[in-house]
């Protein structure tokens, strides 16, 4: 998945309110690029096959300390769901320490909302 490079993933510092709709997740993310430029993106993940969200403080937005993107079938978190049909799917994992979001998806659309 070239669109979500390691540099982009490492620049994500915050996840805003997100929407889970039928077969689609919309994530508002804040990235810090070039050292100090804040860029807000909308990540639209579709063909959702797995969604898990854990929180301890009942908020739908959180700071991000770690991000992982890997092939769905390589993800240990969903080991029991591995199959031939999942070869083209990805798993995005966002962690804050007290929040954890796991999203299994096939398609991705990325758009800039605002730059400051």
C-alpha positions in Angstrom: 0.0 0.0 0.0 2.1 2.8 -1.3 -0.3 5.6 -0.4 0.2 5.0 3.3 4.0 5.1 3.5 5.9 4.6 6.7 6.7 8.3 6.8 3.0 9.1 6.5 2.0 6.6 9.2 4.7 8.0 11.5 3.4 11.5 11.0 -0.1 10.6 12.5 -0.4 12.2 16.0 -4.1 12.3 16.6 -7.3 10.6 15.5 -10.4 12.8 15.6 -14.0 11.6 15.8 -14.5 8.7 13.4 -17.5 7.2 11.7 -18.2 3.6 11.2 -20.8 3.1 8.5 -21.8 0.0 6.6 -18.6 -1.3 5.0 -16.8 2.0 5.5 -14.8 3.8 8.2 -14.0 7.5 7.9 -11.1 8.7 10.1 -10.1 12.3 10.7 -6.3 12.3 11.4 -3.9 15.0 12.2 -0.4 14.6 10.9 2.7 16.7 11.6 4.7 17.0 8.4 8.1 18.6 7.7 8.7 19.1 11.4 5.9 21.6 12.3 3.2 21.7 9.6 -0.2 20.4 10.8 -2.2 18.7 8.1 -5.7 17.2 8.6 -6.6 14.3 6.4 -9.7 12.2 5.9 -8.9 8.5 5.6 -11.8 6.7 4.0 -11.3 2.9 4.4 -13.8 0.8 2.6 -14.6 -2.9 2.1 -14.3 -3.3 5.9 -14.0 -6.9 7.0 -12.9 -6.2 10.6 -13.4 -3.4 13.1 -12.4 -3.3 16.7 -12.2 -0.2 19.0 -11.2 -0.3 22.6 -11.2 2.7 24.9 -10.8 3.3 28.6 -11.9 7.0 28.9 -15.1 6.9 26.7 -13.8 9.3 24.0 -13.8 8.9 20.3 -10.7 10.9 19.7 -7.2 10.1 20.9 -3.5 10.9 20.5 -1.6 8.3 18.6 1.7 6.9 19.8 2.0 3.9 17.4 0.6 3.0 14.0 1.0 -0.3 12.1 -0.1 -1.2 8.6 0.2 -4.8 7.5 -1.4 -7.4 5.3 -4.5 -8.7 6.9 -3.3 -12.3 6.8 0.0 -11.3 8.5 -1.8 -9.7 11.5 -1.5 -11.7 14.7 -4.5 -9.9 16.2 -6.9 -11.7 13.8 -5.1 -14.9 13.3 -8.3 -17.0 13.2 -9.7 -14.9 10.3 -6.8 -15.6 7.8 -8.0 -17.0 4.5 -7.3 -16.9 0.7 -10.1 -14.3 0.3 -8.2 -11.9 2.6 -5.0 -11.7 0.5 -5.8 -8.3 -0.8 -6.9 -6.8 2.5 -4.9 -4.7 5.0 -5.0 -4.1 8.7 -4.5 -0.6 10.1 -3.7 -0.5 13.8 -3.7 2.7 15.8 -2.6 2.8 19.5 -2.6 5.5 22.2 -1.9 3.4 25.2 -5.5 3.5 26.4 -7.1 3.3 23.0 -6.8 0.7 20.3 -8.4 0.7 16.8 -8.0 -2.2 14.4 -9.5 -1.8 11.0 -9.3 -4.5 8.3 -10.0 -3.0 4.9 -9.4 -3.4 1.1 -9.8 0.1 -0.4 -8.4 3.5 0.8 -9.1 7.0 -0.2 -7.1 9.9 1.3 -7.9 13.5 1.0 -6.6 16.7 2.7 -9.1 18.5 4.8 -7.0 21.4 6.1 -3.4 22.6 6.3 -2.1 25.0 9.0 
